[in-house]
Amino acid sequence: MTEAFMKFNNHWSSQKFSKNMLQDALVKHVLGLVNYRMADVGEVLEVNANLKNGDEQTWISAWATMANRLQERAVQYEQANKLVSAGSAYLRASTYWRVALMYFGDIADPRIRQYCRLSQSCYDKSMKLSGYPGKAIEIPYENTTLPGHYFQSPHANGKSPLLIVVPGRDTWADDTRWVTDAAIKRGINALTFDGPGQGMTLRLQGLPFRPDFENVMKPVLDFAEGLSDVDSSRIGVMGMSFGGFQVPRAAAFDKRIKICIADPGNIAWGKMIGQRLNKILALPKRLRPAMLEYMLKDYTWKHGCSEKELLPELAKYDNSDIINQIQSKVLVLNGAAEINPAAAKEFYNQLTCPKDYLFFDEDSTAQQHTQMGGYAPASEMIFNWIEDNL
């Protein structure tokens, strides 16, 4: 070709939907789900037009309004036997019910439990009506269970590999469909779940995060081995955001994990977060910016501790002592617009196991934290590696 294409000097990751960093990230995440019919551009922008920076009440009300509108529409479609339309509307309603709770931390508010259940109900109805190859599961865990979904690939032949996907602090297991959908299209079964501190497990069961994630993954791997269509010698795990810190720890203790994907990598997550929160804790409450005060409240809730206990609790989230115990092959992801891109590179450099490094630059359009907003190109590049290694 002789045409001289232009070089982009401006990149979409600099565009902001909110001055509030977390709200901006969540809107970009939801827009990324449009490709998987879990959201619609017009609906997301309509909600965003009615938000106020850092305001929790506006956030939960606006997203819930859209979720309720779609759920009512889905019910009408279902009653009229328009099942394809019903499944589509239920799926988007499920997304918005979840997102309504992603920037809301009043743990005594009854809407938390109500919207959790509505999201789960709409998600499962959408799969049933659309014929999507997934089912709700309950994974035995200590004296309770962990909720999740298992997706059996329609393109698999006999016993096939399995990818277990672990979400982060703010999004939920059901939000990882961009990963699980890419897996089942390639003949790879997929499983995702809300662990302690995440999604429904936190909000419906009151279970906070725990630093010994190997004791969370062990029963998940036990459950996975019991699935008749899974090749237990070909199990991979992928962790998103905080999950990217958690899954290498599981790989260090459990040799059933063949490959491990850290998205992004981090050695001492608690130390990094603790340094940020220490500055907030040093301020009188009346001087704390609204977003930072929200962060503090969010961390104490999800880690099940008081403000006084928070920094010592976060210090436990450090994999420095066990990183050299990892034997499975590790893929470390990083991006040009990551929050702390140096952390992933440091993690990669300290690994002593077989390893690869995948950096998403601006040309990839997947350069944001956990590739949000760029899920289509990201899934292509990530799964090219997975197909070669799992």
C-alpha positions in Angstrom: 0.0 0.0 0.0 1.3 3.5 -0.8 -1.0 5.5 1.4 0.8 7.2 4.3 -1.4 6.7 7.4 -1.3 9.3 10.1 0.4 8.7 13.5 -2.0 9.2 16.4 -0.6 11.7 18.9 -3.6 11.7 21.1 -4.9 8.6 22.8 -8.4 7.8 24.1 -7.2 6.8 27.6 -6.7 10.5 28.3 -10.5 11.1 27.8 -12.4 11.3 31.1 -16.0 10.6 31.9 -15.6 11.8 35.4 -13.1 13.7 37.6 -13.5 10.9 40.0 -10.9 8.3 39.0 -12.9 5.2 40.0 -16.2 6.4 38.5 -14.3 7.2 35.2 -12.7 3.7 35.2 -16.1 2.0 35.8 -17.8 3.8 33.0 -15.0 2.8 30.6 -15.3 -0.8 31.9 -19.0 -0.9 31.2 -18.5 0.6 27.7 -16.1 -2.2 27.1 -18.8 -4.7 27.8 -20.9 -3.4 24.9 -19.0 -5.8 22.6 -20.4 -8.7 24.6 -24.0 -7.3 24.6 -23.8 -6.8 28.3 -24.3 -3.0 27.9 -25.4 -0.5 25.3 -23.6 2.7 24.4 -26.7 4.9 24.6 -27.7 3.5 27.9 -24.3 4.0 29.5 -23.9 7.5 28.2 -27.5 8.3 29.4 -26.6 7.2 32.9 -23.3 9.0 32.8 -25.1 12.3 31.9 -27.0 12.1 35.2 -24.1 11.3 37.5 -22.3 13.7 39.9 -18.6 13.3 40.6 -18.0 11.2 43.7 -21.6 11.2 44.7 -22.6 7.6 45.9 -26.4 8.2 46.0 -26.5 9.6 42.5 -24.4 6.7 41.3 -26.6 4.0 42.7 -29.8 5.7 41.8 -28.9 6.4 38.2 -27.6 2.9 37.4 -30.5 1.3 39.2 -33.0 3.4 37.3 -31.6 2.1 34.0 -31.4 -1.5 35.3 -35.0 -1.4 36.5 -36.2 0.1 33.1 -34.6 -2.8 31.3 -35.8 -5.5 33.6 -39.4 -4.3 33.3 -39.0 -4.3 29.5 -37.5 -7.8 29.6 -40.4 -9.1 31.7 -42.8 -7.6 29.1 -40.9 -9.3 26.3 -40.9 -12.6 28.0 -44.6 -12.5 28.7 -45.1 -11.7 24.9 -42.9 -14.7 24.1 -40.3 -12.5 22.6 -37.5 -14.5 24.2 -34.5 -13.3 22.2 -35.4 -9.7 23.1 -36.1 -10.7 26.7 -32.7 -12.5 27.1 -30.9 -9.4 25.7 -32.6 -6.9 28.0 -32.1 -9.2 31.1 -28.4 -9.3 30.4 -28.0 -5.6 30.3 -30.2 -5.1 33.3 -27.9 -7.5 35.2 -24.9 -5.5 34.4 -26.4 -2.2 35.5 -27.7 -3.7 38.8 -24.1 -4.7 39.6 -22.6 -1.5 38.5 -25.0 0.4 40.7 -23.2 -1.2 43.7 -19.6 -0.7 42.5 -19.4 2.8 43.9 -21.6 2.5 46.9 -20.5 1.5 50.4 -23.4 2.1 52.8 -23.3 -1.5 54.0 -26.5 -1.1 56.0 -28.6 0.0 53.0 -31.0 -2.8 52.0 -30.5 -2.0 48.3 -27.1 -3.7 48.4 -28.6 -7.2 49.0 -31.7 -6.4 46.8 -29.6 -5.4 43.8 -27.2 -8.3 44.2 -30.1 -10.7 43.9 -31.6 -8.9 41.0 -28.4 -8.9 39.1 -27.9 -12.6 39.7 -31.5 -13.4 38.7 -31.4 -11.3 35.5 -28.0 -12.8 34.5 -29.2 -16.4 34.9 -32.5 -15.6 33.1 -30.6 -14.1 30.2 -28.5 -17.3 29.8 -31.5 -19.5 30.0 -33.5 -17.6 27.4 -30.6 -17.0 25.0 -29.1 -20.5 25.2 -25.7 -19.2 26.2 -23.6 -22.1 27.4 -23.3 -21.2 31.1 -24.8 -22.2 34.4 -24.7 -21.0 38.0 -22.6 -22.9 40.4 -21.9 -23.0 44.1 -18.4 -24.0 45.1 -18.0 -25.6 48.5 -15.9 -23.4 50.7 -15.3 -23.9 54.4 -18.7 -23.8 56.0 -20.4 -22.1 53.1 -20.2 -21.8 49.3 -18.8 -19.4 46.7 -21.1 -18.3 43.9 -20.0 -18.4 40.3 -20.7 -19.6 36.8 -19.3 -22.4 34.7 -19.1 -22.1 30.9 -18.8 -25.3 28.9 -17.3 -24.6 25.5 -19.6 -25.8 22.6 -16.4 -26.1 20.6 -14.6 -28.5 22.9 -14.1 -32.1 22.1 -14.1 -34.4 25.1 -12.1 -33.4 28.1 -10.8 -29.9 27.5 -8.7 -27.3 29.2 -10.2 -24.9 31.8 -9.5 -21.3 32.5 -10.4 -20.0 36.0 -10.9 -16.2 36.1 -10.6 -14.3 39.3 -12.0 -10.7 39.4 -10.6 -7.7 41.2 -11.7 -5.5 44.1 -14.4 -3.5 42.3 -15.8 -5.5 39.5 -17.5 -8.9 39.9 -17.1 -12.4 38.5 -19.9 -11.8 36.0 -18.0 -8.8 34.6 -15.2 -11.1 33.3 -17.3 -12.4 30.4 -15.0 -10.7 27.9 -12.4 -13.3 29.1 -14.7 -16.3 29.5 -16.4 -15.7 26.2 -13.1 -15.6 24.4 -12.2 -18.9 26.1 -15.3 -20.9 25.1 -15.0 -19.7 21.5 -11.6 -21.3 21.4 -12.6 -24.7 22.9 -11.5 -23.8 26.4 -14.0 -24.2 29.3 -14.2 -21.3 31.7 -15.1 -20.8 35.4 -15.4 -17.6 37.3 -16.5 -16.9 40.9 -16.8 -14.2 43.6 -14.3 -15.0 46.3 -14.2 -13.5 49.8 -14.2 -9.7 49.6 -15.8 -9.7 46.1 -19.2 -9.2 44.4 -22.0 -11.3 45.9 -19.8 -13.1 48.4 -19.0 -9.8 50.2 -22.4 -8.3 50.0 -24.6 -11.3 50.7 -22.4 -13.4 52.9 -20.3 -10.8 54.6 -17.0 -12.5 53.8 -14.0 -10.1 53.6 -10.7 -10.6 51.7 -8.1 -12.8 53.1 -4.3 -12.7 52.4 -3.8 -16.5 52.1 -5.6 -16.8 48.7 -4.2 -20.3 48.3 -6.8 -21.4 50.8 -9.5 -19.9 48.6 -8.3 -21.4 45.3 -7.8 -24.9 46.7 -11.5 -25.7 47.0 -12.1 -24.0 43.6 -9.5 -26.3 42.0 -11.0 -29.3 43.8 -14.4 -28.3 42.4 -12.9 -27.9 38.9 -11.3 -31.3 39.0 -14.7 -32.8 39.6 -16.1 -31.4 36.3 -16.5 -34.3 33.9 -15.5 -32.3 30.8 -12.4 -30.7 32.2 -8.8 -32.0 31.5 -7.4 -31.5 35.0 -3.8 -31.5 33.6 -4.6 -28.3 31.7 -6.0 -25.8 34.2 -5.0 -22.1 33.9 -5.9 -19.2 36.2 -6.2 -15.5 35.3 -6.5 -12.8 37.9 -7.8 -9.3 37.1 -6.5 -6.2 39.0 -6.3 -7.2 42.6 -6.9 -10.8 41.4 -3.7 -10.4 39.4 -1.9 -10.2 42.7 -3.8 -13.1 44.2 -3.5 -15.8 41.6 0.4 -16.0 41.6 0.1 -16.8 45.3 -2.2 -19.7 44.5 0.2 -20.9 41.8 3.0 -20.9 44.4 1.1 -23.3 46.6 -0.9 -25.5 44.2 0.9 -27.3 41.4 -2.3 -28.2 39.6 -2.1 -24.7 38.0 -0.4 -25.1 34.6 -0.4 -21.5 33.6 -1.0 -18.3 35.5 -1.9 -14.9 34.1 -1.4 -11.8 36.3 -3.3 -8.8 34.9 -1.3 -6.8 36.0 1.5 -8.3 38.0 2.3 -7.0 41.5 4.6 -8.3 44.3 3.6 -6.3 47.3 0.1 -5.0 46.6 -0.6 -4.2 50.2 2.5 -2.0 50.6 1.6 0.0 47.5 -2.0 0.6 48.6 -0.9 1.2 52.2 1.4 4.0 51.2 -1.5 5.8 49.5 -4.0 5.2 52.4 -1.5 6.3 55.0 -1.6 9.8 53.7 -5.4 9.8 53.9 -5.4 8.5 57.5 -3.0 11.3 58.5 -5.7 13.9 57.6 -8.5 14.8 59.9 -11.8 13.5 58.5 -13.1 17.1 57.7 -10.1 17.6 55.4 -10.3 14.4 53.5 -11.4 14.7 49.8 -14.7 12.8 49.2 -13.1 10.2 46.9 -10.3 9.5 49.3 -12.7 9.2 52.2 -14.7 6.7 50.0 -11.6 4.7 49.3 -10.8 4.4 53.0 -14.4 3.3 53.8 -14.3 0.8 50.9 -11.0 -0.8 52.1 -12.0 -1.2 55.7 -15.3 -2.8 54.6 -13.8 -5.2 52.1 -10.9 -6.2 54.3 -13.1 -6.5 57.4 -11.2 -4.2 59.7 -11.2 -0.8 61.4 -9.2 2.2 60.2 -6.7 1.6 62.9 -6.2 -2.0 61.8 -6.1 -1.2 58.1 -2.4 -0.6 57.4 -1.2 -3.7 59.4 -3.9 -5.8 57.6 -2.8 -4.6 54.1 0.8 -5.3 55.0 -0.1 -9.0 54.9 -0.7 -8.8 51.2 2.9 -9.3 50.1 4.1 -12.2 48.0 7.8 -11.4 48.2 8.6 -14.5 50.3 6.8 -17.0 48.0 7.4 -15.7 44.5 10.3 -18.1 43.9 8.0 -21.0 44.7 5.9 -20.5 41.5 6.7 -23.2 39.0 3.8 -22.8 36.5 4.4 -20.6 33.4 3.3 -17.0 34.1 2.1 -14.4 31.7 2.5 -10.8 33.2 0.3 -8.2 31.6 1.0 -4.4 31.7 -0.1 -1.3 29.9 1.0 2.2 29.0 -1.8 3.7 31.0 -1.6 1.4 34.0 -1.9 3.0 37.4 1.6 1.8 38.3 3.3 0.2 35.3 6.6 -0.2 37.1 5.0 -2.7 39.5 4.2 -5.3 36.8 7.7 -5.1 35.3 9.3 -5.5 38.8 7.1 -8.6 39.4 8.1 -10.0 36.0 11.8 -9.5 36.7 11.6 -11.3 40.0 9.9 -14.4 38.7 12.2 -17.4 38.5 9.7 -19.7 36.7 9.0 -19.9 32.9 7.5 -16.5 32.0 6.3 -14.1 29.3 5.5 -10.4 29.3 2.7 -8.7 27.3 2.7 -4.9 27.2 -0.3 -3.1 25.8 0.9 0.1 24.2 -1.3 3.0 23.0 -1.6 1.5 19.5 -3.3 -1.5 21.0 -6.1 0.7 22.5 -6.0 -1.7 25.4 -3.5 0.3 27.5 -5.7 1.0 30.4 -5.8 -0.9 33.7 -6.9 -4.5 33.0 -7.5 -3.4 29.4 -10.8 -1.8 30.2 -12.4 -0.3 27.2 -10.1 -2.4 24.9 -11.4 -5.9 25.6 -11.7 -7.0 22.0 -8.0 -6.4 21.0 -6.9 -7.5 24.5 -8.7 -10.8 24.3 -7.2 -11.6 20.9 -3.6 -11.0 22.2 -4.1 -12.8 25.5 -5.7 -15.8 24.0 -3.2 -16.2 21.3 -0.8 -16.9 24.2 -3.2 -19.1 26.1 -3.8 -21.3 23.1 -0.1 -21.8 22.7 0.5 -22.6 26.4 -2.6 -24.3 28.0 
